[in-house]
Amino acid sequence: MLVYLNGKYVPHEDARISVDDRGFLFADGVYEVVRVYRGRLFRMGDHVERMRRGLDALRIGFDGVDGLGTIAERLLAENGLDEATVYIQVTRGASPRAHAFPTPTPAPTVYVATRPFGGYPPEYAEQGVTTITVPDTRWSRCDVKSVALLPNVLANQQAKEAGAFEALFVRDGVVIEGSLSNLLGVIDGTVVTYPACNYILPGITRAVTLELARALGIPVREGPIRLEELHRVEELFLSGTTTEVMPIARVDGRLIGDGRPGPITRRLREAFRELTA
């Protein structure tokens, strides 16, 4: 597999970065994961804009954002991939270790890689997945898609050790999103999801799902889903680049609804699959 690193296309095993790279030393960088369906980059423009916002938030200067789609397309062609994911990471670059921004400013480290992706087993969507809840210990700029993902890693590992698919973060009694996905519920026939703000990463698939709901005439509301009120939720599902629209059957061992994917979740998943067909 070829990857792109700092202006060159090289075999994956030959890609090297400096041990002084600030992404390695400080997690000083941002990333994106883009889904590829039948050789087409899905919502690449939205991913590019989110990366631009993240770079601006971290004050990393990189003027090649608009060219990332071209790089990704070449890698997909070179690697012969139709169903895949594209990983893009930009860090502040390499410099002797010091907390403050280095002077002079180093060139950013830009890395793009592709890998095959065939999705999750069909029974996940047919039966729904299980989840657990964990305290939200992340920093307060979750809207920045930073490579600093240690709390997400620990939460997801806790889910795996519990035999669950995903861990759901709880902040101030509100279930807000997953370790690698956004969370949406259905209450009184309305799709409810935590408002886009600094406490969640507003996902591209989340936005697409809300667009599809509105197009289908399903009411949408951005608001909290309280942990103590999960028994009122008729349906619960995840959205994400790789999870797409994924129904949740249980949270902390407790059934959601009747424990099967609900009608609104099924409609939204079907609409999403039609969109990406």
Buried (B, 14 or more C-beta within 10 A) or exposed (E): BBBBBBEEBEEEEEBEBBEBBBBBBBBBBBBBBBBBBEEEBBBBEBBBEBBBBBBEBBEBEBEEBEEBBEBBBBBBEBBEBEEBBBBBBBBBBBBEEEEEBBEEEBEBBBBBBBBEBEEBEEEBBEBBBBBBBBEBEBEEBBBBBBBBBEBBEBBBEBBEEBEBBBBBBBBEEBBBBBBBBBBBBBBEEBBBBBEBEEBBBBBBBBBBBBEBBEEEEBBBEEEBBBBEBBEEBBBBBBBBBBBBBBBBBBBEEEEBBEEBBBEBBBBBBEBBEEBBE
